[in-house]
Amino acid sequence: MREHPFITNIIYILIVFFILCNIFDVTEGIFRAKQTWMKDIKTRQRHYGIAASDVNDDGHIDWIVAGFDGPNFVLKYDFKAKRLINIAVRNSPYAAIMDEPGQAIGVAACDIDGDGKEEIYVLNTNKAFAGLSPYSDKLFKWRNGSYVDLYSDPINRNISAKNYAGRSVACIDRTGRGRYSFIITAYANDKHGKFAMIEMDIGHRDNYVRTGNIVLVDVAEKVGIAKATGGRGVVVGPILGNNGRSDIFFGNENSPWLKLSGDNFLFKNLGNGSFADVAVKLNLADGYSNARGVALGDFDENGWIDIVVGNWNGHHRLYLQDKDTGRFRNIANTQFDNPSLVRTVMVADFNNDGQTDIFFNHFCSRDGAPVNNRLTTISKFGSGIRQNVGDAGMASEPYGCGTGGSYADLDEDGTLDMILSHADSFADPSTSPLTVFRASSSKWNRWVRVAPKTVYGGPARGALVTLNFPNGRQLSQVIDGGSGYLCQMEPIAHFGLGSAFPNSLFVRWPDGRTYTKRLNRFELNQVHTIDWGWSVYSAPT
């Protein structure tokens, strides 16, 4: 029978279309749900912050989820069952993390005592919008085979910051010694609630790291960050260069009790572990906006850190840092700037195409109208950048009432997984399940993951990682100490490469030490763990 050329051409077109759909998943947008991962886990309660850390010390990243009106979760990927399991259950070594009486909203993890294992800070806001809460935060440490709350130890019970009505928590190695402090953004009223910085009191005679008995101290006044305002998001990293030293950016709003404008703060690390606010000088104060989610990135690929700020139902900011002046310039275009109910901001290359994605997780509209989560893809264009509207696919969640989110490569397949939390659905406040997504990616897209370690073997949060390419291109990321809003991402720099080949990687630790490694094509699609001992010290400038 004679073949009709028109039908043959249509068949060829359909075959090509389905092949492209299979490769690029163009029919679904960038994210697709992985709800089989949540099988048998009952998460229908309100959730807020999420952090990524290795909770059970098995070498794999887990998600810690703030439960608010129910228990907190620790979600671990089961490689055999190919789904998540909750290990924070009664009669387990992780039972304390559940903390069912607490109304948790923020969470972060880092190593405060130098034992190589991260402690977990959980912000509780029981019956307190501002000032002091009647129920304290929790600071969980592994001790004698299970997690315990350090704030419950008699020697730590008088730290007033544990009862601040906090909003976000993040980690900083302020002196570059490999021991971290927890930064708490308090929401102040006219009497209580300054920003706090909780760390181990190194000089105290009752510290016994080997037994896990840690004396805590709030050094916020000493180091110069004890401000009172409507604290919201916080992010940490070598924002101003400073030879790797970690700076702190706070996204704030006006506290109605304080009658202030709500300026953001950028605390520059002065090199001795103390800080000075330079936000006004560097054009970051933005005093009449109400910040929520904040995140770092190098969007123009020049090796200098830039800042994203999602403002609550206000104009969003995409600040690029000028290498010559150090000042920041907002270059958000109309689509990016467009006001929305943003909560969490995440920056990553989710589909490994070599371009940076910015994901806005949105809260729901008071009138019940749909509010889609927003995806923007950043691409380098000459000396500037392009801000391209993306399709978030199934992660759009128009009725999701998003309150938090985090990403990590939990199943270790080289593509990031993302989890979103929800709360306060107007249809049914008790129906707020967690949702999990994976980005669609071409199987030909390459990737590199870099995990710097501290001198103690813990995750080097705040370290800067840069990939260099033969054509002079640079991709840089900061190992996350806390970002988004109430949240924290995995302590690994994940680089999508598309079809490009980097020729070296560079790491700078918060103490100024550096390490450079040549890369060949056989070292792509791998995780590179970089120990502190391989590094070379660079004198501070």
C-alpha positions as CSV (number, residue, x, y, z in Angstrom):
1,M,0.0,0.0,0.0
2,R,1.3,3.4,-0.9
3,E,2.4,5.6,2.0
4,H,0.8,9.0,2.2
5,P,3.5,11.7,2.7
6,F,1.3,14.0,4.8
7,I,0.5,11.2,7.3
8,T,4.2,10.1,7.4
9,N,5.3,13.6,8.2
10,I,2.7,13.9,11.0
11,I,4.0,10.6,12.5
12,Y,7.6,11.8,12.4
13,I,6.6,15.1,14.1
14,L,4.7,13.2,16.8
15,I,7.6,10.9,17.4
16,V,10.0,13.8,17.8
17,F,7.5,15.6,20.0
18,F,7.2,12.6,22.4
19,I,11.0,12.1,22.4
20,L,11.5,15.8,23.4
21,C,8.7,15.5,26.0
22,N,10.5,12.4,27.5
23,I,13.8,14.2,27.6
24,F,12.8,17.6,28.7
25,D,9.3,17.0,30.3
26,V,8.0,20.0,28.5
27,T,4.4,19.1,29.1
28,E,4.7,19.4,32.9
29,G,6.7,22.5,33.6
30,I,9.9,22.2,35.6
31,F,8.6,20.4,38.7
32,R,6.6,17.2,39.0
33,A,5.3,15.8,42.3
34,K,6.8,12.8,44.0
35,Q,4.0,12.1,46.4
36,T,4.8,8.3,46.5
37,W,7.7,9.5,48.7
38,M,5.1,10.5,51.3
39,K,3.3,7.2,51.4
40,D,2.2,6.2,55.0
41,I,3.4,9.5,56.5
42,K,0.6,11.5,58.0
43,T,1.5,15.2,57.6
44,R,-2.0,16.8,57.6
45,Q,-1.2,19.5,60.1
46,R,0.3,23.0,59.8
47,H,4.0,23.1,59.0
48,Y,6.4,26.0,58.6
49,G,10.2,25.9,58.5
50,I,12.3,23.1,57.0
51,A,16.0,22.4,57.3
52,A,18.4,19.9,55.6
53,S,21.0,18.1,57.8
54,D,22.3,14.6,58.5
55,V,20.3,13.9,61.6
56,N,21.2,10.3,62.3
57,D,24.9,10.6,61.2
58,D,24.7,8.0,58.4
59,G,26.2,10.2,55.7
60,H,22.8,11.1,54.1
61,I,20.9,14.3,54.2
62,D,17.5,14.4,56.0
63,W,14.7,17.0,56.2
64,I,13.7,18.4,59.6
65,V,10.2,19.9,59.5
66,A,8.7,22.3,62.0
67,G,5.3,20.9,62.9
68,F,3.6,23.9,64.6
69,D,0.3,22.3,65.8
70,G,1.7,18.8,65.9
71,P,5.0,17.0,66.2
72,N,8.1,18.0,64.3
73,F,9.3,15.5,61.6
74,V,12.7,14.1,60.6
75,L,12.2,12.7,57.1
76,K,14.8,10.3,55.8
77,Y,15.0,8.8,52.3
78,D,14.7,5.0,52.4
79,F,16.8,3.8,49.4
80,K,15.3,0.3,49.4
81,A,11.6,1.4,49.6
82,K,12.3,4.5,47.5
83,R,10.2,6.7,49.8
84,L,10.6,8.9,52.9
85,I,10.2,7.6,56.4
86,N,9.8,9.7,59.6
87,I,12.4,8.7,62.2
88,A,11.3,11.2,64.8
89,V,8.9,8.9,66.6
90,R,8.2,7.9,70.2
91,N,10.7,5.6,71.9
92,S,13.4,6.4,69.3
93,P,16.7,8.2,69.8
94,Y,15.0,11.1,67.9
95,A,11.9,11.4,70.0
96,A,12.8,14.6,71.7
97,I,12.9,16.4,68.3
98,M,9.1,15.8,68.0
99,D,8.5,18.4,70.8
100,E,4.7,18.1,70.5
101,P,3.9,21.0,72.9
102,G,5.9,23.4,70.9
103,Q,4.5,25.5,68.0
104,A,7.6,25.4,65.8
105,I,8.1,27.7,62.9
106,G,11.9,28.0,62.2
107,V,14.6,25.4,62.1
108,A,18.4,25.3,61.3
109,A,21.3,22.9,62.0
110,C,25.1,23.4,62.5
111,D,28.0,22.2,64.7
112,I,28.3,24.5,67.7
113,D,30.7,22.5,69.8
114,G,33.2,21.1,67.2
115,D,32.3,17.5,67.5
116,G,31.6,17.2,63.8
117,K,27.9,16.6,64.2
118,E,25.3,19.3,63.7
119,E,23.0,20.5,66.5
120,I,19.4,21.4,65.7
121,Y,17.7,24.7,66.7
122,V,13.9,24.9,66.6
123,L,12.1,28.2,67.0
124,N,8.8,28.0,68.9
125,T,6.3,30.8,69.0
126,N,3.6,29.5,71.4
127,K,1.0,32.2,71.8
128,A,3.4,35.0,71.0
129,F,3.6,37.2,67.9
130,A,6.2,39.5,69.4
131,G,8.3,39.9,72.6
132,L,8.5,36.8,74.8
133,S,6.9,33.4,74.4
134,P,5.8,31.3,77.4
135,Y,7.3,28.2,75.8
136,S,10.9,28.1,75.0
137,D,12.9,27.3,71.8
138,K,14.7,24.0,71.7
139,L,18.4,23.3,70.9
140,F,18.8,19.6,70.3
141,K,22.1,17.9,70.8
142,W,23.1,14.2,70.4
143,R,24.1,13.0,73.8
144,N,24.4,9.5,75.3
145,G,22.7,7.8,72.3
146,S,19.7,10.2,71.8
147,Y,18.8,13.8,71.2
148,V,18.4,16.1,74.3
149,D,17.5,19.8,74.6
150,L,20.4,21.9,75.8
151,Y,18.1,24.6,77.0
152,S,16.7,22.1,79.5
153,D,20.1,21.8,81.2
154,P,20.0,23.8,84.5
155,I,23.1,25.8,83.4
156,N,21.3,27.1,80.3
157,R,17.9,27.8,81.6
158,N,18.5,31.5,82.2
159,I,19.2,32.5,78.6
160,S,16.3,34.8,77.9
161,A,16.7,34.5,74.1
162,K,15.2,31.0,74.2
163,N,11.9,32.7,74.9
164,Y,12.0,35.4,72.2
165,A,9.3,35.3,69.6
166,G,11.7,34.5,66.8
167,R,11.0,34.3,63.1
168,S,14.1,32.8,61.5
169,V,17.2,31.0,62.6
170,A,20.5,30.6,60.8
171,C,24.1,29.5,61.5
172,I,27.4,31.5,61.3
173,D,31.0,30.7,61.9
174,R,31.8,34.2,63.0
175,T,35.4,33.7,63.8
176,G,36.3,31.1,61.2
177,R,37.3,28.5,63.8
178,G,34.8,25.8,62.7
179,R,32.4,26.2,65.6
180,Y,29.1,27.8,64.8
181,S,26.6,30.2,66.4
182,F,22.8,30.2,66.0
183,I,21.4,33.6,64.9
184,I,17.8,34.3,65.9
185,T,15.8,37.1,64.3
186,A,13.4,38.2,67.0
187,Y,10.1,40.1,66.4
188,A,10.3,42.8,69.0
189,N,7.6,44.6,71.0
190,D,8.3,47.7,73.2
191,K,9.9,45.6,75.9
192,H,11.5,42.4,74.6
193,G,12.9,40.7,71.6
194,K,16.3,41.8,70.4
195,F,18.2,39.7,67.8
196,A,20.2,36.9,69.5
197,M,23.4,34.9,68.8
198,I,23.7,31.7,70.7
199,E,26.9,29.7,70.9
200,M,29.0,27.5,73.1
201,D,30.7,29.5,75.9
202,I,34.2,28.2,75.0
203,G,35.9,29.5,78.1
204,H,33.4,28.2,80.6
205,R,34.9,25.6,83.0
206,D,31.7,23.4,82.8
207,N,32.0,22.7,79.1
208,Y,32.6,19.0,78.4
209,V,32.4,18.4,74.6
210,R,33.2,14.8,75.0
211,T,30.2,14.1,77.2
212,G,27.9,16.6,75.3
213,N,27.5,18.9,78.3
214,I,27.6,22.4,76.6
215,V,27.3,25.7,78.3
216,L,25.5,28.3,76.1
217,V,25.9,32.1,75.9
218,D,24.1,34.9,74.0
219,V,26.9,37.1,72.5
220,A,24.6,39.4,70.4
221,E,25.3,42.5,72.5
222,K,29.0,41.7,72.5
223,V,29.3,41.3,68.7
224,G,27.0,44.2,67.8
225,I,23.8,42.6,66.3
226,A,21.4,43.0,69.3
227,K,18.9,45.1,67.4
228,A,15.2,45.4,68.0
229,T,12.8,45.4,65.1
230,G,10.4,43.2,63.2
231,G,12.9,40.5,62.3
232,R,12.0,38.2,59.5
233,G,14.4,36.4,57.1
234,V,18.2,36.0,57.6
235,V,21.0,34.7,55.4
236,V,24.7,34.3,56.1
237,G,27.8,34.1,53.9
238,P,30.9,36.0,52.6
239,I,28.6,38.6,51.0
240,L,31.1,41.4,51.0
241,G,34.2,39.4,50.1
242,N,36.1,40.0,53.4
243,N,38.5,37.1,52.5
244,G,35.8,34.6,53.2
245,R,34.5,36.0,56.5
246,S,30.7,35.5,57.0
247,D,28.5,38.5,57.0
248,I,24.8,38.6,58.0
249,F,21.8,40.0,56.0
250,F,18.6,40.5,57.9
251,G,15.3,41.1,56.0
252,N,13.1,43.1,58.3
253,E,9.7,44.9,58.6
254,N,8.4,47.5,60.9
255,S,7.3,46.2,64.3
256,P,4.0,48.1,65.1
257,W,5.2,48.6,68.7
258,L,8.5,50.2,67.7
259,K,7.3,52.8,65.1
260,L,10.4,52.3,63.0
261,S,10.7,52.1,59.2
262,G,11.8,48.4,59.2
263,D,15.2,48.8,57.6
264,N,17.0,45.7,56.5
265,F,20.4,45.1,58.1
266,L,23.6,44.0,56.5
267,F,26.1,43.3,59.3
268,K,29.7,43.3,57.9
269,N,32.1,40.9,59.7
270,L,34.9,43.1,61.0
271,G,37.4,40.3,61.2
272,N,37.4,39.9,64.9
273,G,34.0,38.2,65.2
274,S,32.0,41.4,65.7
275,F,29.8,43.3,63.2
276,A,28.8,46.7,61.9
277,D,25.6,47.5,60.0
278,V,26.4,48.8,56.5
279,A,22.9,48.3,54.8
280,V,22.2,52.0,54.4
281,K,25.6,52.7,53.0
282,L,25.3,49.9,50.5
283,N,21.7,50.6,49.4
284,L,20.1,47.6,51.0
285,A,18.0,49.1,53.8
286,D,14.7,49.3,51.7
287,G,13.0,50.6,54.8
288,Y,9.4,50.8,53.7
289,S,9.1,47.2,52.5
290,N,8.2,44.2,54.6
291,A,10.8,41.4,53.9
292,R,10.1,37.7,54.1
293,G,12.2,35.3,52.2
294,V,15.9,36.1,51.5
295,A,18.6,34.1,49.6
296,L,22.1,34.5,48.1
297,G,23.4,33.8,44.6
298,D,25.9,35.0,42.1
299,F,23.5,35.9,39.3
300,D,25.9,37.8,37.0
301,E,28.6,35.2,37.5
302,N,31.4,37.6,38.5
303,G,32.4,35.9,41.8
304,W,30.6,38.4,44.0
305,I,27.5,37.5,46.1
306,D,24.1,39.0,45.2
307,I,20.9,39.0,47.3
308,V,17.3,38.2,46.5
309,V,14.6,39.7,48.8
310,G,11.0,38.6,48.6
311,N,8.8,41.3,50.2
312,W,5.4,40.5,51.7
313,N,2.9,41.7,49.2
314,G,5.4,44.3,48.1
315,H,7.9,44.8,45.3
316,H,10.6,42.1,45.3
317,R,14.3,42.9,44.9
318,L,17.1,41.4,42.9
319,Y,20.2,43.1,44.2
320,L,23.4,42.8,42.2
321,Q,26.7,43.8,43.9
322,D,29.0,46.1,42.1
323,K,32.6,44.9,42.3
324,D,34.1,48.3,42.3
325,T,31.9,50.2,44.9
326,G,30.5,47.3,46.9
327,R,27.1,48.9,46.6
328,F,24.0,46.9,45.6
329,R,21.7,47.8,42.7
330,N,18.2,46.5,42.3
331,I,17.7,45.2,38.8
332,A,14.4,43.3,39.2
333,N,12.3,43.5,36.0
334,T,8.5,44.0,35.9
335,Q,7.7,40.4,36.2
336,F,10.1,39.7,39.0
337,D,9.3,42.9,40.9
338,N,5.5,42.2,40.8
339,P,4.2,42.2,44.4
340,S,3.0,38.9,45.8
341,L,2.5,37.0,49.0
342,V,5.9,35.5,49.1
343,R,7.1,33.4,52.0
344,T,10.1,31.3,51.1
345,V,12.8,32.1,48.5
346,M,15.0,29.4,47.1
347,V,17.9,29.8,44.7
348,A,19.3,26.7,42.9
349,D,19.7,25.1,39.5
350,F,16.9,22.6,39.9
351,N,17.0,21.0,36.4
352,N,20.8,21.0,35.9
353,D,20.7,23.1,32.8
354,G,23.5,25.4,33.9
355,Q,21.2,28.4,34.7
356,T,20.1,29.6,38.2
357,D,16.5,29.3,39.2
358,I,14.7,31.5,41.8
359,F,11.6,29.9,43.3
360,F,9.1,32.0,45.3
361,N,6.8,29.9,47.6
362,H,3.6,31.9,48.1
363,F,1.0,32.1,50.8
364,C,-2.7,32.0,49.9
365,S,-4.9,35.0,49.1
366,R,-7.3,36.1,51.8
367,D,-10.2,36.2,49.3
368,G,-9.6,32.6,48.2
369,A,-8.2,33.6,44.7
370,P,-5.4,31.3,43.4
371,V,-1.8,32.4,44.0
372,N,0.7,30.5,42.0
373,N,4.2,29.9,43.2
374,R,6.7,31.7,40.9
375,L,9.8,30.5,39.1
376,T,12.3,32.8,37.5
377,T,15.3,31.5,35.5
378,I,18.4,33.7,35.4
379,S,20.7,33.6,32.4
380,K,23.9,35.6,31.8
381,F,23.6,38.1,28.9
382,G,26.7,40.1,28.1
383,S,27.6,42.1,31.2
384,G,24.1,41.8,32.6
385,I,21.5,39.1,33.1
386,R,18.1,38.1,31.8
387,Q,15.2,37.3,34.1
388,N,13.1,34.7,32.3
389,V,9.6,33.7,33.5
390,G,9.6,29.9,34.1
391,D,6.9,27.3,34.5
392,A,6.9,25.7,38.0
393,G,4.6,22.9,36.8
394,M,3.0,20.9,39.6
395,A,4.9,23.0,42.2
396,S,2.7,26.1,41.2
397,E,0.2,25.0,43.9
398,P,-2.3,27.9,43.4
399,Y,-4.2,27.0,46.6
400,G,-1.2,25.7,48.6
401,C,-0.8,28.3,51.3
402,G,2.9,27.8,51.3
403,T,4.9,28.6,54.5
404,G,8.3,27.1,53.9
405,G,10.6,25.0,51.7
406,S,13.9,23.4,51.4
407,Y,15.9,21.5,48.8
408,A,18.4,18.6,48.9
409,D,19.4,15.7,46.8
410,L,17.9,13.1,49.1
411,D,17.9,10.2,46.8
412,E,21.4,11.1,45.6
413,D,20.6,10.9,41.8
414,G,22.3,14.2,41.0
415,T,19.0,16.2,40.7
416,L,17.7,18.3,43.6
417,D,14.5,17.4,45.4
418,M,12.3,20.1,46.9
419,I,9.8,19.9,49.8
420,L,7.2,22.6,50.5
421,S,5.3,23.1,53.7
422,H,1.8,24.7,54.1
423,A,-0.4,26.1,56.8
424,D,-3.6,28.0,57.4
425,S,-5.6,26.8,54.4
426,F,-8.9,28.8,54.4
427,A,-10.8,25.8,53.2
428,D,-9.6,23.5,56.0
429,P,-6.8,24.7,58.3
430,S,-6.0,21.2,59.4
431,T,-5.4,20.0,55.8
432,S,-1.9,21.1,55.0
433,P,0.1,18.2,53.8
434,L,3.8,18.4,52.9
435,T,4.5,18.1,49.2
436,V,7.7,16.9,47.5
437,F,8.9,17.6,44.0
438,R,11.7,16.7,41.6
439,A,12.7,18.9,38.7
440,S,12.5,17.6,35.2
441,S,16.0,17.4,33.6
442,S,17.5,16.1,30.5
443,K,19.6,13.0,31.1
444,W,22.4,14.7,29.3
445,N,22.7,17.6,31.7
446,R,25.8,17.3,33.8
447,W,26.3,18.3,37.4
448,V,28.9,18.6,40.2
449,R,28.3,18.7,43.9
450,V,30.8,20.0,46.4
451,A,30.7,19.4,50.2
452,P,33.4,21.3,52.1
453,K,34.1,20.2,55.7
454,T,35.3,22.2,58.8
455,V,38.4,21.4,60.7
456,Y,36.2,19.2,62.9
457,G,34.6,17.3,59.9
458,G,31.2,19.0,60.1
459,P,29.5,20.8,57.1
460,A,31.3,24.1,56.4
461,R,28.3,26.3,56.3
462,G,29.2,29.8,55.0
463,A,32.0,28.5,52.8
464,L,32.2,29.9,49.2
465,V,32.4,27.3,46.3
466,T,33.2,28.4,42.8
467,L,33.4,26.4,39.5
468,N,35.7,27.9,36.8
469,F,35.3,27.2,33.1
470,P,37.8,27.5,30.2
471,N,36.0,30.5,28.7
472,G,36.3,32.5,32.0
473,R,32.8,31.8,33.3
474,Q,32.3,31.4,37.0
475,L,29.5,29.8,39.0
476,S,29.6,30.5,42.7
477,Q,27.5,29.3,45.7
478,V,27.6,29.7,49.4
479,I,27.1,26.6,51.6
480,D,23.8,27.5,53.2
481,G,23.7,28.4,56.9
482,G,20.0,29.4,56.7
483,S,17.9,31.1,54.1
484,G,14.5,31.2,52.4
485,Y,12.4,32.3,55.4
486,L,12.4,30.0,58.5
487,C,14.4,27.5,56.5
488,Q,17.8,26.0,55.6
489,M,19.0,24.2,52.5
490,E,21.4,21.3,52.2
491,P,25.1,21.9,53.2
492,I,26.3,21.1,49.7
493,A,27.0,23.3,46.7
494,H,25.0,21.8,43.8
495,F,26.0,23.0,40.3
496,G,24.0,22.1,37.2
497,L,26.2,22.3,34.2
498,G,24.0,21.6,31.1
499,S,26.5,20.6,28.5
500,A,29.4,22.7,29.8
501,F,32.7,21.4,31.3
502,P,34.3,23.2,34.3
503,N,38.0,22.9,34.5
504,S,38.5,23.6,38.3
505,L,36.7,24.1,41.5
506,F,37.7,26.6,44.3
507,V,36.7,26.6,47.9
508,R,37.1,29.5,50.4
509,W,36.4,28.7,54.1
510,P,35.2,31.4,56.6
511,D,38.7,31.5,58.0
512,G,40.2,32.6,54.7
513,R,41.7,29.2,53.8
514,T,41.4,28.2,50.2
515,Y,41.6,25.1,48.1
516,T,41.7,24.7,44.3
517,K,41.2,21.4,42.4
518,R,41.6,20.7,38.7
519,L,38.6,18.9,37.2
520,N,38.6,16.5,34.3
521,R,35.6,15.1,32.4
522,F,35.6,11.9,34.5
523,E,35.1,13.9,37.7
524,L,31.7,15.3,36.7
525,N,28.4,13.8,38.0
526,Q,30.1,13.3,41.3
527,V,30.1,14.6,44.9
528,H,33.4,16.1,45.9
529,T,34.0,16.1,49.6
530,I,36.7,18.7,50.5
531,D,38.3,18.4,53.9
532,W,39.6,21.5,55.6
533,G,43.1,20.0,56.0
534,W,43.6,20.2,52.2
535,S,43.2,24.0,52.3
536,V,45.9,26.7,52.2
537,Y,45.7,29.7,54.5
538,S,45.5,33.1,52.9
539,A,46.4,36.1,55.1
540,P,43.3,38.4,55.8
541,T,43.0,41.6,53.8
